[in-house]
Amino acid sequence: MHSSNHRLRDMEQHHPLLSAGGDVESGGLTAGVMVGNAHADHTVGNRTLWFIQDSCGMVCASMTWFLVLYAEFVVNFVMLLPAKNFWYSLLNGATFNALALLALASHLRTMLSDPGAVPKGNATKEYMESLQLKPGEVIYKCPKCCSIKPERAHHCSICKRCIRKMDHHCPWVNNCVGEKNQRFFVLFTMYIALISAHALGLSGMHFFTCIKVQWNECSEFSPGVSVLLLIFLCLEAVLFLTFTAVMFGTQIHSICNDETEIERLKNEKPTWERRTRWDGMKAVFGGPPSLLWCNPFTGLRLRRLKLLTQARRPGSEFSV
């Protein structure tokens, strides 16, 4: 059985450790300001705003917003506002717009939340010696980001970081789905599925109504333009509903089984004590079942968000 010093030497031979002053985030588990080709954490004091600077992810995230806003336009201006039934327009408009707002808020929270990144470059000799390891105790170091790798953490080649309980990297939210933002990703898929189903239902009702009367009376747009807008909306809704419904079910299944998608695909044998289904749900969504589980604004402080977006700590370090 090797001592701690032996294990440190063995690890050093395979993966050289950083020097004492080399690129180590001090104290705690949140990253400092890191601006590189792949990602950026904008930090104010001890508060961190996470954003991945990946061109593919930013394009996919922008497309997501465009498609949701397109659905808003068609539902509101093509179908609901020209409708003669006031209460029909009011109730469906309020429901659809509220769900769309919750979907976009969930998307933002998923994209701008730290998914559970491990501090980069903390695998120094001094830090590992401070852990006071017991004889035979093993720790793992990621050779790519020079960090001590916690159990169930995996390295993301796009985020350039090890992520705790990483499920997968999703380009549509331009971020990894991990321990700290999985809740918002689940809410995002749920609300997108709901507005997609709602849009399909409204489109069917609109087509059925307009067949009975003249198309000119159904919309302020010409019949040809209205039909094209509705057809594209239906195609978008079917694709989004199928994708997000499957993803929502997959996420709930993973949470209930306490197993990430990566662990399932790699067929990793659990070395941890699995939670029960309800314990897993409470760990991800926070606390006992309540309406707060469906609220993407939970824990969001407007003053904190203002500080994050308007200020930047002087003397920030930059690393590629």
C-alpha positions, 0 to 999 in steps of 0.5 A: 500500500503506497503512502500519500507521497508515493501516490503524489510522485506516481501521479506527477510522473504521469501528469506533471502538476502545476507549480504553487502559483500556477493558475489556481483559483483561490478558495472555494469551488467557483471559478475566477474570471476565465476568458478563452476560446471556449468559455468565459466566467465573468466574476464580481466579487465571489459571484460568477456569471457563466457563459460559453464562448462557443460559436456553434452553441451561440448560433444554436441558442440564438436559433432557439430564441428566434424560433420561440419568438417566431411562434409568439408572432404567429400565435399572437398576430396571425391567430389570436388578435384577429379572432372574433371571440375575445375570451378565446384570444385572451385566455389562449394568449395569456397561457401561451405567452406565459409558457413562452416566457417561462421557457425563455427564462429557463433557457437563460438560467440553463445557459448562464448558470455554472453547471458544476465546474470543478476549479481549474488548475487546483491539482497542485502538490501543496493542495493535495498534501493539504487534503491529508489523504489516508494511506490507500486513499486515491484521488484522480487528476484530470490531465486536460484541465489540471484539476482534482476530479471529484467522483462522477465528474467528467471533462467537457471538451467544449467547456474545457472544464470538468463538470460534476455529474455531467449529463451531456453538453447541449448546443441548444442551451450553449452549455453543459447540463450538470449538477447545478443547472439540470433543473433549469434544463428540465424546465426548459424542455417541459415548457418548450414541449407545452408551447409546442403542443399548444401551438399545434392545437391553436393551428388546428383550430385556426385551420378548422375555423377558416375553412368555414369562412373566408380566409380574409376574415381570419387574419389581417395577412393574405391567405397565402402568407397566413397558410405559409406561416401556419405550415412552418409553425406546425412543422416547428411545433412537431419537431420541437414537441418530439425532441423536447418531450423525449429529452424531458422523459430522458432527464426525469428517468436519469434523475429518478435512477440517479444516473447521468446520460454519460454514465448510462452510455459508458455503462459505468458501475455505480460506486456511489449510494444511489438516491431513491426516486423522490430523493433524486427529484428533491436533490435536483429541484430543491426541497419537497414537491411544490410549485416552486419546482416549476419556477425558473426564477427561484433563487434569482436576485435582480440586484445580483444580476445587475452587478454581474452584467454592469460591473467587472472586478478590476485586475481580472486574470485572463487565461486561454 
